[in-house]
């Protein structure tokens, strides 16, 4: 379990060997589980981020990629995106107009 101070550190950002990293959101998901929302996906960044605040990772489970929820997609599996999902991704990366 993470302390409130450790969660504050994750949200405030820490320096890793390849530059700063910061969680966009951290939510408790049980006694020993947390949900971490990241804005970037560098190599092993969640594990390294938690190590930087003196915590560890036993298991990771990706639940979404950007606005696309993975649902029950098996580990290592892939599937074709439907058009509404493609539109969601395009909207997520397209700069605002105006």
N, C-alpha and C positions, 0 to 999 in steps of 0.2 A: 504493500500500500504506500502511496505517496503522501507526504505531508503537504499542508497548505503552502509552506515555503517552497517546496520542490515544484509544486504546480505553478506558483508565481514565477519561479526561475524559467520553467519551460515556456510560459507565456511571454516573459520578458526577453527571452533569447539568451543563448549561450554561444561561446566561441568554440567551434570544432576545428580540427586540423585543416579543413578545406574552406574555412570561413564561417560566418555566423549562421546559426540555425534557430528557428523559432516556431513553436506550435501556434497555430491560429486559435485553437480551442482545445481544452482538456476537460473531460467530464468523467466523473467516477461512474463506473458501470458495474459496481459490486465491491465486495470487500477487498479483492485483490486484482480487480480489472479496471482499466481506464480506456476511454475512447480518446484518441489523439487525432486532431484535424491538422493536416500539413498543407502548406501552399506550394511546396516543391517536393520532388522525389529523388533526392540524391542517394547514392549508394548507402544502404544500411543507416539512413539518417535517423529513423526512430530509435533504433538500438543505441546509436552513438549519442543522441540527444538525452536519452534516459541515463546512460552511463555518466554523462557530464553532470548530472544532478545526483549522483551516487545511488542510482537505482538500476534495476536490471529488467530484462525481458525474458520471460519463459516461453511465450508463444505469441505470434503476431497473426492477425487475421484482417486482411484488407476488406472493407465493406463497400467501398465506393472508389471510383476514379472520376474526379471532378464531380459533375452533377449526375453521373451514371451510377446507380445502385447495382451492386453485383448480385444481390439476392442469394440464391442457392447455387451459383456457379461453382463448380468443383475447383479445388486448388490445382493450378497449372492448366486449366481448361480455358478455352476462348469461345466466343460466339460472335456472329455477325450483328452489328448494331442495326436497329430499325431506324427509319427516317426521323421519327420524333427525337430519338437519342442523338442522332447526328446533328439535328437542329440545336439541341441543348448544348452539345459540345461547341458548335460554331458560335452560339450566343455567348458562351462562357469565355471564349478567347477573342472575340471580335471587340475592338475598341468602341466605346460609346459614340454615338453620332451626336454632333453638335458641339 
